[in-house]
Amino acid sequence: MKRALIKIVKYLLVIVTGLILLIFISGVVLYKIADRSIPELTLPGSAPGLAQMDGYTSFGESALRKSEGDLWELHLKGNPSQRGLALGELCREMMYRQERAFVNEIRCMIPSDRYLGFLKYLTIIFNRNLSANIPREYKQEIYAASFACSSEFDFIGSAYERQLNYHAAHDLGHALQEYMLVGCSSFGVWGRKTADSSLLLGRNFDFYVGDDFAREKIVSFIYPQKGYRFASVSWAGMVGVLSGMNETGLTITLNAAKSTPPITSKTPISIIAREILQYASTIDEAFEIARGMEAFVSESLLIGSAKDGVAAIIEKSPGGTHLFRPEGDMIISTNHFQSEEFLNNSKNQKSIESIEGSHSMYRYKRLEQLIEQSAPLTPAAAAATLRNHRGLANKEIGLTNEMSVNLFIAHHAVIFQPQKLLMWVSSSHWQLGAMVAYDLGRLFSNERPAGTPSLSALRDELAIEADSVALNNIVPLVREYRTRAAFIQDAVKEKKEIDSVVTERFLKINSHYYFTYELLGDYYLARGEREMAAKNYIKALESDIPSPATGEIIAKKLKSIKR
């Protein structure tokens, strides 16, 4: 019996060792075959220098200037290599600050340098086919821009590899939406739903990688040699498109849909959006472009079209591409698919069942409610809709709740009037600051001589005023709440006692939010105060919780106390 047992253990050890060796060899092979090639650039013999003129910093035909609040205006001209080089030279300092903020946030999640080094190799393996799935034009832009990257972060990878991977990181953030990296709510209205019957769209881009990451936003005006000129809103170094409108009045915004963790990268969604914005003028053209490219996460692309006079949603996933056209004069996009192809596919049954109780469906219903209450909408009414933080029927559900249209995490908010080629962009404090108006019709129809910046697109008289009440009364509370929450979370990890004044203030700031009670429950449980922990968990379960999964987690904590 003993010999048989020893024999079994030996066989198991051989099998386990073999599996580990197989995984290691597979990893090495995948790492070695990863596409790490760099594109050829087409640049002039001598690069132009930076020059100051009329409030702009220029680099050849491209230019940068400070706009309102946190916004910068960037005008990029020339071939892809020239545009990329200008992007890097003009935004060098911002690219450094942006990368530092991103890396610092990653360090907060993964404080170990050893694990970060391991993550570098995993990223190379995961993104081994990334370069092959990005059109040459955009790779040239990214590569030329990477010349301006700091060597401080070379431990992550070369400058070009980092910039490529950051475009894919945005998609991975969407795949991890359950971890609160993204939310996003958007809508389009026309006909009887707008004051002038023309198409009107609004969106919150809820991609959160810390406040420092969102401190500087760039409104880019791109003048490509091929395709349509367009404007987009993003951050320094981003060649892809997150929110934008082109000179034909075609708009695009992105909303994450529930995705399974991908096993390899394809084309980043922002690159697909860039291709659409640069080369499409109608919904059908946009759909054909999307259908011809492969994605590795699921995403809803809300397309507005001045030529069509309506909006539609392209539902893009690793499994296919579908077009959703609504009936009536309104379309809403949060974080779930709506097309018949998706709903009628038996493979999606679990996903469909999870939609009804999700924060995505709650925000969808809240947007329906807000639009009906405000119709016919104006741009100012659209801004008010995007800024609303309350729940259904104006219920208080707590600040920063995922069920809110306004989670107080938006990198930016935008509003479009495609048929007028007007675009509004939030200038600061998420979507609560003044929304700056840009007139793309005026901008793109007035070219200046080479070497001088383009005419400013600003329309000061059309700007939407800041929400001064929220800025003065709510923003300070949100910031204080997040600071205190981080302090209490540290106390939970260290099982450290904190003054009751701190917990009382924390509760008072945000007493309608389920997480306030969940975190206090965690604190008391860590301190061994089981009765107080149970009391707070019960209160959390009685509050508005954004998903059944979150409720189950809290219920399990409560059950563990009552055993």
C-alpha positions in Angstrom: 0.0 0.0 0.0 2.8 2.4 1.0 4.8 1.6 -2.2 1.7 2.2 -4.3 1.1 5.6 -2.6 4.8 6.6 -3.2 4.4 5.6 -6.8 1.3 7.7 -7.3 3.0 10.7 -5.6 6.0 10.3 -8.0 3.7 10.2 -11.1 1.8 13.3 -9.8 5.1 15.1 -9.3 6.2 14.2 -12.9 2.9 15.3 -14.3 3.0 18.6 -12.4 6.6 19.3 -13.3 5.8 18.5 -16.9 2.9 20.9 -17.0 5.0 23.7 -15.4 7.7 23.0 -18.0 5.2 23.0 -20.8 3.7 26.3 -19.6 7.2 27.8 -19.3 8.3 26.7 -22.7 5.0 27.9 -24.3 5.5 31.3 -22.6 9.1 31.5 -24.0 7.9 30.6 -27.5 5.0 33.1 -27.4 7.4 35.8 -26.1 10.0 35.0 -28.8 7.4 35.1 -31.7 5.8 38.3 -30.5 5.7 41.0 -33.2 8.0 43.7 -31.9 8.8 45.2 -35.3 8.8 49.0 -35.8 7.3 50.8 -38.8 9.3 52.8 -41.3 8.8 56.6 -41.1 8.6 59.2 -43.8 10.1 62.4 -42.4 11.8 65.4 -43.9 15.6 65.6 -43.8 15.7 68.2 -40.9 13.0 68.4 -38.3 11.5 71.8 -37.6 12.0 73.4 -34.2 9.4 74.6 -31.7 8.3 78.2 -32.2 5.9 80.6 -30.3 3.3 82.6 -32.3 -0.1 84.2 -31.4 -0.5 82.1 -28.2 0.4 78.9 -30.0 3.5 76.7 -29.8 4.1 75.5 -33.4 6.1 72.6 -34.8 6.1 72.8 -38.6 2.5 73.0 -39.7 1.2 71.7 -36.4 0.4 73.7 -33.3 -0.7 73.5 -29.6 -2.3 76.1 -27.4 -3.8 76.2 -23.9 -7.6 76.4 -23.9 -10.2 76.7 -21.1 -9.8 74.9 -17.8 -8.0 71.5 -18.2 -8.2 71.6 -22.0 -5.5 72.0 -24.6 -6.1 72.4 -28.4 -3.8 70.4 -30.6 -3.7 70.8 -34.4 -1.9 68.1 -36.3 -1.0 68.2 -40.0 1.2 66.4 -42.5 1.7 62.7 -43.2 1.4 60.1 -40.4 5.0 60.3 -39.5 5.0 64.1 -39.4 1.8 64.1 -37.3 3.2 61.7 -34.8 6.5 63.6 -34.5 4.6 66.8 -34.0 2.4 65.1 -31.4 5.4 64.1 -29.4 7.3 67.3 -29.7 4.3 69.5 -28.8 3.0 67.3 -26.0 6.3 66.0 -24.6 5.8 67.3 -21.0 2.1 66.3 -21.0 3.0 62.8 -22.3 5.4 62.4 -19.4 2.9 63.5 -16.8 0.3 61.3 -18.3 2.5 58.2 -18.3 3.7 59.0 -14.8 0.1 59.2 -13.6 -0.8 55.9 -15.3 2.3 54.1 -14.0 1.8 55.5 -10.4 -1.8 54.1 -10.5 -0.5 50.7 -11.6 2.0 50.8 -8.8 -0.8 51.4 -6.3 -2.4 48.2 -7.6 0.8 46.3 -8.0 3.4 47.7 -5.6 6.0 45.0 -6.2 8.7 45.7 -8.8 9.1 42.0 -9.3 5.5 41.5 -10.2 5.6 44.6 -12.4 8.6 43.0 -14.3 6.6 39.8 -14.6 3.6 41.8 -15.9 5.9 43.3 -18.6 6.5 39.8 -20.1 2.9 38.8 -19.8 1.9 42.0 -21.6 4.3 41.2 -24.5 2.9 37.7 -24.7 -0.7 38.9 -24.6 -0.1 41.7 -27.2 2.1 39.6 -29.4 -0.2 40.2 -32.4 -1.1 43.8 -31.5 1.1 45.5 -34.1 -0.2 43.3 -36.9 -3.8 44.4 -36.1 -3.1 48.2 -36.2 -3.1 49.9 -39.6 0.3 51.1 -40.7 -0.8 54.8 -40.7 -1.5 54.7 -37.0 1.6 52.7 -36.1 3.7 55.4 -37.8 2.0 58.1 -35.8 2.4 56.1 -32.5 6.1 55.3 -33.3 7.0 58.9 -34.2 5.2 60.2 -31.1 7.1 57.7 -28.9 10.4 59.5 -29.7 9.3 62.1 -27.1 8.7 59.5 -24.3 10.8 59.5 -21.2 13.4 56.8 -20.6 12.2 56.8 -16.9 9.7 54.1 -17.7 11.9 51.8 -19.9 11.6 49.1 -17.2 8.1 48.6 -18.6 9.3 48.3 -22.2 10.6 50.4 -25.1 8.9 53.7 -25.7 7.1 52.4 -28.8 6.0 49.2 -27.1 4.7 51.2 -24.2 2.7 53.5 -26.4 1.2 50.6 -28.4 0.3 48.7 -25.2 -1.3 51.8 -23.7 -3.8 51.8 -26.6 -4.6 48.1 -25.7 -4.7 49.0 -22.0 -7.8 51.1 -22.6 -9.6 48.0 -23.9 -8.4 45.9 -21.0 -9.9 48.6 -18.7 -13.2 48.1 -20.5 -12.9 44.3 -20.1 -12.4 44.9 -16.4 -15.4 47.3 -16.1 -16.7 45.3 -13.0 -13.6 46.8 -11.3 -14.8 50.3 -11.8 -12.4 51.5 -14.4 -15.2 52.4 -16.7 -18.9 53.1 -16.8 -19.9 55.5 -19.7 -23.4 56.7 -20.6 -24.4 58.2 -23.9 -27.5 59.1 -25.8 -28.8 60.6 -29.1 -32.1 62.5 -29.8 -33.6 64.1 -32.9 -37.0 65.1 -34.3 -39.5 65.8 -31.6 -37.0 65.2 -28.8 -34.8 68.3 -29.7 -35.7 72.0 -29.7 -34.7 72.5 -33.3 -35.5 68.9 -34.6 -31.8 68.3 -35.5 -29.6 65.5 -34.2 -28.1 66.0 -30.7 -25.8 63.6 -28.8 -24.2 63.6 -25.4 -21.8 61.3 -23.6 -19.9 60.8 -20.3 -16.6 59.1 -20.8 -16.1 57.3 -17.5 -12.6 55.9 -17.8 -10.9 56.4 -14.4 -7.2 55.9 -13.7 -7.0 58.4 -10.9 -7.5 62.2 -10.8 -4.0 63.0 -12.0 -4.5 61.1 -15.2 -7.6 63.2 -16.1 -6.0 66.5 -15.1 -5.0 67.5 -18.7 -7.3 66.7 -21.7 -6.5 67.3 -25.3 -9.0 68.4 -28.0 -7.2 67.3 -31.2 -7.9 68.6 -34.6 -6.5 66.3 -37.2 -5.9 67.2 -40.8 -4.9 63.9 -42.5 -3.7 63.7 -46.1 -6.2 60.9 -46.7 -9.8 60.8 -45.4 -11.8 63.4 -43.5 -10.6 66.0 -41.1 -11.8 65.5 -37.6 -11.8 66.5 -33.9 -11.4 64.1 -30.9 -11.0 64.3 -27.2 -8.5 62.2 -25.3 -5.1 62.6 -23.6 -1.5 63.2 -24.6 -0.1 60.3 -26.7 -3.5 58.8 -27.7 -3.7 58.3 -31.4 -7.0 56.4 -31.2 -10.4 58.0 -30.9 -12.6 58.0 -27.8 -15.1 60.7 -28.6 -15.0 62.7 -31.8 -16.7 64.3 -34.9 -15.4 64.7 -38.4 -16.0 67.4 -41.0 -19.0 65.6 -42.5 -20.9 65.6 -39.2 -20.2 61.9 -38.3 -19.7 61.4 -34.6 -18.5 58.4 -32.6 -18.4 57.6 -28.9 -17.5 54.3 -27.1 -19.3 52.4 -24.4 -17.9 49.3 -22.9 -20.1 46.2 -22.9 -19.7 43.2 -20.7 -16.7 41.1 -22.0 -15.0 37.9 -21.0 -11.3 38.3 -20.3 -9.5 38.1 -23.7 -6.6 35.7 -24.3 -4.9 37.7 -26.9 -5.1 41.2 -28.4 -6.6 42.2 -31.7 -7.4 45.8 -32.9 -7.9 48.2 -30.0 -11.4 49.7 -30.1 -10.0 53.3 -30.1 -8.1 52.4 -33.4 -11.3 51.0 -34.9 -13.1 54.3 -33.9 -10.2 56.3 -35.4 -10.6 54.5 -38.7 -14.3 55.1 -38.7 -14.0 58.8 -37.9 -11.3 59.4 -40.5 -12.9 57.4 -43.4 -16.7 57.3 -42.8 -19.4 59.9 -43.5 -22.6 57.7 -42.9 -23.8 55.1 -40.5 -23.5 52.4 -43.2 -20.0 53.3 -44.1 -19.0 53.2 -40.4 -20.6 49.8 -40.0 -18.7 48.4 -43.0 -15.4 49.7 -41.5 -16.2 48.2 -38.1 -17.2 44.9 -39.6 -13.8 44.6 -41.4 -11.7 44.9 -38.3 -11.3 42.4 -35.4 -11.8 43.5 -31.7 -10.8 41.6 -28.6 -13.4 43.2 -26.2 -17.1 44.0 -26.6 -18.0 47.6 -27.2 -21.0 49.7 -28.3 -20.0 52.4 -30.8 -22.7 55.1 -30.9 -22.6 56.7 -34.3 -24.3 60.0 -35.1 -24.6 61.1 -38.7 -25.5 64.5 -40.1 -26.2 63.0 -43.5 -28.5 60.3 -42.0 -30.1 62.7 -39.5 -30.2 60.0 -36.9 -27.9 57.9 -34.7 -27.3 54.1 -34.4 -25.2 51.7 -32.4 -22.6 49.4 -33.8 -22.2 46.5 -31.4 -18.7 45.2 -31.8 -17.4 42.0 -30.1 -14.9 39.3 -30.8 -17.7 37.2 -32.1 -19.2 39.6 -34.6 -20.5 43.0 -35.5 -24.2 44.1 -35.5 -26.0 47.3 -36.2 -28.8 48.5 -33.8 -31.2 51.1 -35.2 -33.9 52.3 -32.8 -37.5 53.0 -33.5 -38.5 56.6 -32.8 -36.3 59.6 -32.2 -34.1 58.5 -29.3 -31.2 56.1 -28.7 -29.4 55.3 -25.4 -26.2 53.5 -24.9 -24.9 52.4 -21.5 -22.9 49.2 -21.0 -25.0 46.4 -22.6 -26.0 45.3 -26.1 -29.5 45.8 -27.5 -29.6 44.4 -31.0 -31.9 41.5 -32.0 -28.9 39.5 -33.1 -27.5 39.7 -29.6 -30.8 39.1 -27.7 -31.9 36.2 -29.9 -28.6 34.3 -29.6 -29.0 31.5 -27.1 -25.3 31.7 -26.3 -25.9 35.1 -24.7 -28.6 33.9 -22.3 -26.5 34.4 -19.2 -25.4 37.9 -20.3 -29.0 38.8 -21.1 -30.2 37.7 -17.7 -27.5 39.7 -16.0 -28.5 42.9 -17.8 -31.8 43.5 -16.0 -30.4 43.9 -12.5 -27.3 45.7 -13.6 -26.2 49.3 -13.1 -26.1 49.5 -16.9 -29.8 48.9 -17.2 -30.5 51.2 -14.3 -28.6 54.1 -16.0 -30.4 53.3 -19.2 -33.8 53.7 -17.5 -32.6 56.9 -15.7 -31.5 58.4 -19.0 -34.9 57.6 -20.5 -36.5 59.4 -17.6 -34.3 62.4 -17.8 -34.7 62.8 -21.5 -38.5 62.5 -21.3 -38.5 65.1 -18.5 -36.4 67.6 -20.4 -37.6 67.1 -24.0 -37.3 68.9 -26.3 -33.6 69.0 -25.5 -31.1 71.8 -26.1 -27.3 71.5 -25.7 -27.7 73.0 -22.2 -30.4 70.4 -21.3 -28.1 67.7 -22.6 -25.4 68.9 -20.3 -27.8 68.9 -17.3 -28.7 65.3 -18.1 -25.0 64.2 -18.2 -24.4 66.0 -14.9 -27.3 64.3 -13.0 -26.1 62.1 -10.1 -29.5 61.0 -8.6 -31.3 57.8 -9.2 -34.7 56.9 -10.7 -37.4 59.4 -9.7 -34.7 61.7 -8.4 -33.9 59.3 -5.5 -30.7 59.9 -3.5 -28.6 56.8 -4.1 -25.3 58.1 -2.9 -22.4 60.0 -4.5 -20.2 58.0 -6.9 -22.7 55.2 -7.2 -22.3 53.2 -10.5 -26.0 53.5 -11.0 -25.7 57.2 -11.5 -25.4 58.8 -14.9 -22.8 61.1 -13.3 -20.3 58.9 -11.2 -17.9 61.9 -10.6 -15.2 60.0 -12.5 -15.6 61.2 -16.1 -12.4 61.9 -18.0 -14.5 64.1 -20.2 -18.0 64.8 -21.4 -19.0 65.8 -24.9 -22.1 67.1 -26.7 -22.5 67.1 -30.5 -24.8 68.9 -32.9 -23.6 67.1 -36.1 -25.7 69.0 -38.6 -24.3 72.3 -37.3 -20.8 70.8 -36.8 -20.8 72.1 -33.2 -19.1 70.2 -30.3 -19.0 71.0 -26.6 -16.3 69.6 -24.3 -16.2 69.7 -20.5 -13.3 71.8 -19.3 -12.8 70.7 -15.7 -14.1 68.8 -12.6 -15.4 65.9 -14.6 -18.5 67.1 -16.5 -19.4 69.9 -14.0 -17.2 72.7 -15.3 -18.0 75.0 -18.2 -18.5 73.2 -21.5 -16.4 74.8 -24.2 -18.0 75.2 -27.7 -16.1 74.4 -30.9 -17.3 75.2 -34.4 -15.7 72.6 -36.7 -17.4 74.1 -39.7 -15.7 77.4 -39.1 -12.4 75.7 -38.3 -12.1 73.3 -41.2 -13.3 75.8 -43.8 -10.7 78.3 -42.9 -7.1 77.2 -43.7 -4.2 79.5 -43.1 -0.9 79.3 -44.9 1.6 76.5 -44.1 3.5 77.1 -40.9 0.8 79.0 -39.1 -1.9 77.7 -36.8 -5.5 77.2 -38.0 -8.2 79.6 -37.0 -9.5 78.9 -33.5 -12.7 76.9 -33.4 -13.9 78.4 -30.1 -17.4 79.9 -29.9 -17.4 81.6 -26.6 -21.0 82.8 -27.0 -22.2 79.2 -27.2 -20.4 77.9 -24.1 -22.5 76.1 -21.6 -22.1 77.4 -18.1 -20.6 75.4 -15.3 -22.8 73.8 -12.6 -21.7 76.2 -9.9 -23.9 74.6 -7.3 -22.4 71.2 -7.7 -18.9 72.6 -8.0 -19.2 74.5 -4.7 -21.3 72.0 -2.7 -20.8 68.5 -4.1 -17.3 68.3 -5.5 -15.6 69.0 -2.1 -17.7 66.3 -0.6 -16.8 63.7 -3.3 -13.1 64.5 -2.9 -13.3 64.3 0.9 -15.2 61.1 0.7 -12.6 59.4 -1.5 -9.8 60.5 0.7 -11.5 59.2 3.9 -12.5 56.0 2.1 -8.8 55.3 1.2 -7.8 56.1 4.8 -10.4 53.6 6.2 -9.4 50.9 3.7 -5.8 51.2 4.9 -7.0 50.9 8.5 -8.9 47.7 7.5 -5.8 46.2 6.0 -3.7 47.0 9.0 -6.5 46.3 11.5 -5.8 49.7 12.9 -8.2 51.6 15.2 -9.3 55.0 14.0 -11.1 57.8 15.8 -14.9 57.6 15.9 -15.0 61.2 14.6 -13.5 59.9 11.3 -16.1 57.2 10.9 -19.0 59.5 11.8 -17.8 62.1 9.3 -17.4 59.4 6.6 -21.0 58.3 7.2 -22.4 61.8 7.2 -20.7 62.8 3.9 -22.3 59.9 1.9 -25.1 58.3 4.0 -27.1 57.1 1.0 -24.3 55.1 -0.6 -24.2 51.3 0.0 -20.4 51.3 -0.1 -20.2 53.6 2.9 -21.9 50.9 5.0 -20.0 48.0 3.4 -16.6 49.7 4.2 -17.6 50.5 7.7 -18.7 46.9 8.1 -15.3 45.8 6.9 -13.6 48.1 9.4 -15.6 46.9 12.4 -15.2 43.2 11.3 -11.4 43.8 11.2 -11.6 45.2 14.7 -13.5 42.2 15.9 -16.7 44.3 16.5 -19.0 41.8 14.9 -22.3 43.4 16.0 -21.4 46.7 14.5 -20.1 45.0 11.4 -23.4 43.1 10.9 -25.4 46.3 11.5 -23.5 48.1 8.7 -23.7 45.1 6.3 -27.5 45.0 6.8 -27.7 48.7 6.1 -25.6 48.3 2.9 -28.0 45.5 1.7 -30.9 47.8 2.2 -29.3 50.5 0.0 -29.2 50.8 -3.8 -26.6 48.3 -4.9 -25.3 48.4 -8.5 -25.2 44.7 -9.3 -26.4 41.4 -7.9 -22.8 40.2 -7.6 -22.0 43.1 -5.3 -25.0 42.3 -3.2 -23.9 38.6 -2.9 -20.5 39.6 -1.7 -22.0 41.8 1.1 -24.5 39.0 2.0 -21.6 36.5 2.3 -19.8 38.9 4.7 -22.9 39.1 6.8 -23.5 35.4 6.7 -19.9 34.7 8.0 -20.6 36.9 11.0 -23.9 35.1 11.9 -22.4 31.6 11.8 
